[in-house]
Amino acid sequence: MARLACCLVILVSPFLAPFGFAQGATSTATCNFDQDKQVVVEYQKVEINVKKPLSSQVPFGKVWAPGGKPMTLFTNTPLEIHARILPVGAYTLFVIPGGKQWTLIVSKSTDTSGAYDEGQDLVRVPMGSGDLPSPEADLSVGLEHSGPNQCNLRVDLDKTGHFATFHQH
């Protein structure tokens, strides 16, 4: 396990320096395909008031970078999502929230300022969704190894969890 953590730090560290991430400002989710192949997502924490409608706190129907910065995906293995191949590298992720349906946007841009450029989109993926057992006041992003060569990205907020699947290519 220590070897894996060391490899992950070595994998991700060169990507982080140009982005200027402040220490402690981000959270990380990791999925390991095997001991050498991983996908990592970094994201900003966002808190909502679960007693207020979610639509009054996040921009339903519009591109959203939670916490003001897009999520950042790092992969050291080619991935496939929604019939699109993502080569080894770094990408930014945005979401378009909605009542029950959210859309994940994978962008080839690595600009983490929060600026969104539709011309940089690689793929837009309708996310699956399901009810959470209890409301989540904090945005939670997770990656879980869900099958052979497969990792699910989960984005949980308020009463609903949203997910999209990455396949190792």
N, C-alpha and C positions, 0 to 999 in steps of 0.2 A: 504494500500500500504506500509506504514512504517513497519507493521508487516511482510509482505512478504519480504521486503528488509532485515530486521533483521534476519529472518529465513534463507535467502539465505547466508548472511554473516556467520552465525553459521554453515550452511551446508558446505560451501566451505573453510572456514578458516583452519580447521584441515588438509585439503588436501594440502594447499599451502605451509605451513612451510617447509616440506621436499624438495620442489622443488627449493627453493631459488629464487623465482621471485623477481626481483628488482621492487620497487614501481614505477609506471608510465610506465614501460617497456612493459606492455601488455594491450590488450583491451579485453573486455568481451562481450559475447552475451548470452542471457538467454531466455529460453522458459518455460512457466509455463503450466503444464497440469491442475493443480488446485492450491489452495493456499498452499498445502503442498508438491506437487510433481513438481520438476523442472529438467531441464537439462541445464548445463552451459558449454560454450566453451570459453577458453582463448587462445589468439593468439598474435603473434608478428606482429607489423605493418611493412609492406613492401611497398616501393614506387618504381614505375617504370617510365620510360620515355615513354609516349604514342606515341611519334613520332618515336620510334624505334620498330622493330619487337619484339613481346613478346618472341618469341623463342630464341632471343639472350640475354634475361634477366632472364629467368627461365629455369630450366633443363627439356625441353620437353622429354618425354619418360623415365624419371628417377624419383625415389622417391625424394620428396622435402619436407623439413621442412621450411615453410616460415619464414624468419627472422633468420634462423639458429637454431630454436627450434621448435619441433612439437607443433601443437595445442594440448590442453589438454581438454578432456571432463570429466565432473563430473556429475554424476546422482544419485539422491536419490530414484529412482524408476527403476525397470527393464525396459529395452528398447529392441525393436526388430528392426533390420535393415538387409535388404536383407536375410530374413529367419534365422538370427542369433540372439540369445538372449544375451544381455549384462546385467549381474547382476549389482546391485547397486555398485558403486565404481568409480574409476578414470581410464582413458584410454588416450593414446596418439593417435593423428590423423596426418597422413601424406597424401599428395596428389601426384599423378603422372599426371603432366600437359601434355596436348597435344593440337593440333590445335583447335579442337572443343570438343573433348571428354576428360574429366578428370576422374581419378579414385580416390576414397577416400579409405584410408587404416585405419582401426581401429585396434590398437595394444593393447595387454594386458600389454605392458611395460608402466611404469610410469617414465622412464628415459627421462628427458627433455633436455639432453645435445645436442640433435640433432642427436645422433647416431641412426641408423636404423638397426633393426635386423628382417629379414624376418620371422624367427622362432617364433617371438612373434605376428605375424598377427593373428587376430581373423576373419576378413572378409575384402575382397576387393569389393568395390561397384562401378560399373560404374555410374557416375553422369550424371543426365540430364543436358542440357545446353540450353541457349537462349541468344540472342543478347541483350545487354544493350542499353538504349536510348542514352547514351553518354559514352565515354571512362572513365574508373576509373583508375587514376594514383596510388591510394592507395589500397592495398589489403583490402577488406572489408569482414568480416565474420559475418553472422547474423543467428539468429534462429527465426523462426516465427511459431506461433501456426496456423496450416493450416487446421485443422479439428479435429473432436473428437479424443482425444488420439493420436494426430499426430503433430510433429514439423519438419519443413524443415530446414536443414542446407544449407545456401547459402554461396558460395565463389565467390565474384565478383572481377574481375581484368581485366584491359584493356577493350576490347569490349564485353566480354562474362561473363555471370553469370552461375555458376554451382551449382547443388543442389542434395541433397540426403535426404531421409525421414526416420525419427526415429518414431517408434510407441511405445506408452506406452504399456508394456506387462502386 
